[in-house]
Each structure stands twice: as structure tokens, then as C-alpha cells.
Amino acid sequence: MSTDQIEITADLEEEKLLAQLKNVKLENVGKGKLLLTSKRIEFEKKGGLFSPPHLEFSVDLSRVSSAESDDSSNSLVLERLDENSERVVSRLILPGGSAATNLRQSLHNILELVRREAELQEQRACYQAFLWKTAYHVWVAVSLLVQIVRELIREDWDAVDAYLSEARETANALAVDGAMDISDLMHTLAETVASRDGSSVWRKVTATLKAIGTSFNNELPIAEEWKELSQEDSPGLNWRDIRYVFLFASSYKLLSLWQRLGENKKIDDSLPRLARFSSILADKIPMVSQPERPSEEEDAPSPISSIEAAAQSLENSLKMNAGIA
């Protein structure tokens, strides 16, 4: 996290009194006290002989769109949104002196911090949306590539063609979003599929899966506006998490293939690895790593059924967070 971001967070975390002025006149209301904190600005009308002080407004600084001051007239014009999100303009006349100057300067500084933090929040939201979509597309791409192999074993070339078409669409989505570009590999795979050479197709699918996995060892591809964000320390999903999504997806999707082929050793080798990846992902992504404890009458779930439950939960979570209907 950059120094500027640390300062912004520190200044906005706790509400602190920055300045206050008495004898401030609010147009069409009267005189009172103007108070500025690190989170809000408020005006309290002065009480009379038979009337108590009255709070005319108390506004969160995030809802202040502008604050224009005029030193020659000691005026301050606030443009803000009220509780109904309607535009309100408040014109205040400040008393002279250094206290008024300090309030105007403090207001300018804190509004800059608030706006900067709002920009960062928007960037974080966009960055997280990018990561979730990438994670989901990686899951789908791996699923489709392994499904191509399954159909290859069945020698169902029509199904291979259909899954290849979906895989190319997913690869295109990854390229368009700027996550990774495996278009050339998918084009080569398509040419190999057209040759109907099963062994060559198998090798090309394996090469494509390896290329996806290797891409996570490279520098994170991010848009220019996200480069100020701390990639590893920021809350939410990060590039390293997507690497584990890939590792889990590839191991899990291959598991059913090993079952179909009767590869018991590969199944036994896959289960501990899948359990470890599931545990790692559970810290970042809500997923079922362990099923509910069975009653005494019920048998304990098998390791495979536990992994299947975790995989289903992970897929649902990726889809939901990616905004996929």
C-alpha cells in the first residue's frame, strides 16, 4: 500500500474535530456555530431566549459535491445532497480571522482526501470485478478443456467440436478482459481437432492447460488505473488466489477422468492435493470444505464426495461474484 493511501486511511478511519467557528451566518436562517470534522460538516443555529439551539444540517463529507470560498467576502458556499439525494446549496458568511481561514483550508484538504478515497474504492471494486470474472472464466476454460479429453476418449468428435467452440469463446473473454491471451493456443488446438488425430489433440489440450497455469507465474496484467492499488495486501481476491482456482479446477476436473480410466493411483494422489487447495481457497472464497457431520446412523462422507461438495460450492461462488446469471 502506498504512503498516500496509508495517510488517506489514517485520516478517515476515526472522526476528528478539525475546526469550529461561532458567529457564522447561514443565509435565510441566522447565526450559529459551524463545525467541521474528518467525516462531516454541520451548522447549529444559535438558540434564543426561549428557544434551544437547532441543528440545521449535518452532512457526511462524501455528500458534499463542492465548497467554494471567497476570501474578500468571507463567504463559503456548500453544494451537497440531502437525505433524499436532492441538491442543496448552503451559503454561509464566516467571521474574519485566522480561525475562518483554517476552517476553509481544512475543509478543502479533507474533501480532497474524501474524493480520493472514493476514487480508490471505485478502482478496487472494478479490480475485484476483473479478478472474479477471470477466476470464473479460468474455471470454465479448464472444465471445457478436460471435457474435450473425455469426449476424445469416447471418440465423439461432434461433442469435441462443441466443447472446443465454447472453450474458444471463454478464451476470447479472458483476452478481451486483459487477463490472459491464449487465443493462439486455442487456434492451434482447433486446427489439431480438425485433423481428427486423437493423440495430437490430447497433447495440445495438455499444452494449453500448462500455458494457463504458467501465466499465473507472470506479472499481473492490470489496467493503468489499478496500478496504484496494492495487489497482494488489498482485501478480497488477488491474482495468487486465481492460481489456486486453476490448480483446484484442473485437479478436480481430471479426477473424474482418472475414475473413468480406473487410474486409482492418480486418484489417490489427487485427493490430498485437492483437499489442500480447497483449504487454501476457503480463506478467500466461501466454499464447503467439510460437509456437515453425519449422524451416528449415517456413514461418514467419502473424501471424493467432500471434494465434490467443495467444488460445487466454489463454482457457485465464482459464478455469483463474477455476476454471471
HELIX and SHEET records of a PDB file:
HELIX    1   1 THR A    3  GLU A   13  1                                  11    
HELIX    2   2 LEU A   61  ARG A   63  5                                   3    
HELIX    3   3 SER A   98  ARG A  154  1                                  57    
HELIX    4   4 TRP A  157  ASP A  177  1                                  21    
HELIX    5   5 SER A  183  SER A  195  1                                  13    
HELIX    6   6 GLY A  198  SER A  215  1                                  18    
HELIX    7   7 GLU A  224  TRP A  226  5                                   3    
HELIX    8   8 TRP A  239  LEU A  261  1                                  23    
HELIX    9   9 ASN A  264  ALA A  282  1                                  19    
HELIX   10  10 PRO A  303  ASN A  321  1                                  19    
SHEET    1   A 7 HIS A  54  ASP A  60  0                                        
SHEET    2   A 7 ARG A  40  LYS A  45 -1                                        
SHEET    3   A 7 GLY A  30  THR A  37 -1                                        
SHEET    4   A 7 LEU A  17  LEU A  26 -1                                        
SHEET    5   A 7 ARG A  87  ILE A  93 -1                                        
SHEET    6   A 7 SER A  75  LEU A  81 -1                                        
SHEET    7   A 7 VAL A  64  ASP A  70 -1                                        
END                                                                             
